[in-house]
């Protein structure tokens, strides 16, 4: 899989592709799309969609410099998450690029094997090693090479999905790089509650 695919223009939006707040200009990842009551929202990291400010009303484009595809409407007060309502008529799919159709979100559990599709590193795999309240820690599998890159800048907003069920379990917001990388995420049910998108 070519990482460049994540930064192409997609007529039908889906998780895993690059998005950018037109004001901030810093690329991140469209985690996934939900459509409660038939109204579609993209979910991503707050620091990508709104920065350290309210951000409500900001335009989101896909990818950088392309047309506007959504407007920020909901920003987490406690958690690093936000949602932007898709533009009227914008086609979308309830799937993640290179991972496929999603099932219902569920709580992350220690030992769960997970995948994510991020705009910076593409599809990577890890294991949930710790769940502590609203923080999920994900590390590469024990037999992976030491230099395996689990995530990087630009992956913020990606959704970690349980490998077997394709259930969204956590929203990626940060990483520790170098050596055996560590990724940090927020449980997806907590994200959806924070954004009133259950």
C-alpha positions in Angstrom: 0.0 0.0 0.0 1.3 3.4 -0.9 1.1 6.1 1.9 0.5 8.6 -0.9 -2.9 7.1 -1.4 -4.0 8.6 1.9 -3.4 12.2 0.6 -5.3 11.9 -2.7 -8.7 13.5 -3.3 -11.5 11.0 -2.6 -14.9 11.7 -4.2 -16.4 9.4 -1.6 -15.0 10.2 1.8 -13.9 7.4 4.2 -11.7 7.0 7.3 -7.9 6.9 6.9 -7.5 9.8 4.5 -5.7 13.1 5.1 -7.8 16.0 6.3 -6.7 19.6 7.1 -8.3 22.5 8.9 -8.1 25.3 6.3 -7.2 27.9 9.0 -4.6 25.8 10.9 -3.0 24.0 7.9 -1.7 21.0 9.8 -2.6 17.6 8.3 -4.2 14.9 10.3 -6.4 11.8 9.6 -10.1 11.5 9.1 -10.8 8.7 11.7 -14.2 7.6 10.6 -17.7 8.8 9.5 -20.8 8.3 11.6 -24.4 9.3 10.6 -26.7 9.3 13.6 -30.2 10.2 12.4 -28.9 10.2 8.8 -26.7 13.3 9.4 -23.0 12.5 8.5 -20.1 13.7 10.7 -16.4 13.0 10.3 -14.6 12.3 13.6 -11.0 13.2 14.3 -8.7 14.6 16.8 -9.5 18.1 18.3 -6.0 19.4 17.8 -6.3 18.6 14.1 -9.9 19.8 13.5 -9.9 22.8 15.8 -6.5 23.4 17.4 -6.3 24.9 20.9 -9.3 27.1 20.2 -13.0 26.7 19.8 -12.7 26.1 16.1 -16.5 25.9 15.6 -17.3 26.9 12.0 -13.8 26.1 10.6 -13.7 24.5 7.2 -12.1 21.1 6.7 -10.6 20.2 3.4 -9.5 16.8 2.0 -6.5 16.7 1.4 -4.6 19.9 2.0 -5.5 22.6 -0.4 -8.5 20.7 -1.9 -12.2 21.6 -1.7 -13.9 22.0 1.6 -15.7 18.9 2.7 -17.0 19.6 6.2 -17.5 22.3 8.9 -16.5 21.8 12.5 -19.6 21.6 14.7 -18.7 19.7 17.8 -15.5 20.0 19.9 -14.6 17.9 22.9 -14.3 19.9 26.1 -12.5 17.2 28.0 -11.1 14.8 25.4 -8.9 15.4 22.3 -11.8 14.8 19.8 -14.0 16.8 17.5 -16.6 16.3 14.8 -17.3 18.1 11.5 -20.6 17.9 9.7 -20.1 16.8 6.1 -21.1 19.3 3.3 -24.6 18.6 1.8 -24.4 16.1 -0.9 -20.9 14.9 0.0 -20.7 11.2 -0.8 -19.2 9.0 2.0 -18.7 5.4 3.1 -18.8 3.9 6.6 -15.4 2.3 6.1 -11.7 2.9 6.6 -9.3 3.0 3.6 -7.4 -0.4 3.3 -9.3 -1.8 6.3 -12.9 -2.0 5.1 -16.4 -1.7 6.5 -16.8 -1.1 10.2 -19.0 -2.8 12.7 -20.4 -1.2 15.8 -17.9 0.5 18.2 -16.9 -1.3 21.3 -14.7 -0.7 24.4 -11.0 -1.5 24.0 -9.6 -4.3 26.1 -6.1 -5.2 27.1 -4.6 -7.8 24.8 -6.8 -6.8 21.8 -5.1 -6.7 18.4 -5.8 -3.6 16.5 -5.2 -1.9 13.2 -5.3 1.8 12.2 -5.1 3.6 8.8 -3.3 6.9 9.3 -2.4 9.6 6.7 1.3 9.5 7.8 2.1 5.8 8.2 -0.7 4.0 6.5 -2.0 0.7 7.9 -0.2 -0.4 11.0 -0.9 -3.1 13.6 -0.5 -3.2 17.4 -1.8 -4.5 20.6 -3.7 -2.7 23.4 -1.4 -3.0 26.4 -3.3 -0.8 28.8 -6.7 0.8 29.3 -6.8 3.4 32.1 -10.0 5.5 32.1 -9.9 7.6 29.0 -6.4 6.6 27.9 -5.6 3.6 25.8 -1.9 2.5 25.2 -1.1 0.6 22.1 2.3 -1.0 21.3 3.7 -3.0 18.4 3.4 -6.8 18.6 6.3 -8.5 20.5 7.7 -10.2 17.4 7.7 -7.0 15.2 11.1 -5.4 14.4 12.3 -2.8 16.9 12.2 -0.1 14.2 8.5 -0.8 13.4 6.8 2.6 13.1 3.4 2.3 14.7 2.4 6.0 14.1 3.7 9.4 13.4 2.8 13.1 13.1 -0.2 13.3 10.7 -1.9 10.1 12.0 -3.7 12.0 14.7 -7.4 11.3 14.4 -7.0 7.8 13.0 -9.3 5.1 14.5 -7.9 2.0 16.0 -10.1 -1.0 14.9 -10.2 -4.5 16.4 -8.5 -6.7 13.9 -11.0 -9.5 13.8 -14.3 -7.8 14.2 -13.4 -4.4 12.5 -15.1 -2.7 15.5 -13.8 0.9 16.1 -12.3 0.8 19.6 -10.1 4.0 20.1 -9.3 7.4 18.5 -5.5 8.0 18.1 -4.3 11.3 19.4 -0.6 11.0 20.2 2.5 8.8 19.9 5.9 8.2 21.4 8.4 7.6 18.7 11.9 6.0 18.6 12.6 2.4 19.2 9.5 0.4 20.1 6.9 3.1 19.4 3.9 3.7 21.7 0.6 5.1 20.6 -2.0 6.8 22.8 -5.7 6.8 22.1 -9.2 7.5 23.6 -11.8 4.8 23.9 -14.3 5.2 21.0 -17.4 5.0 23.2 -16.0 7.9 25.3 -15.4 9.9 22.1 -18.9 9.3 20.8 -20.4 10.3 24.2 -18.3 13.5 24.4 -19.4 14.5 20.9 -23.0 13.5 21.5 -22.9 11.2 18.5 -24.2 7.9 20.1 
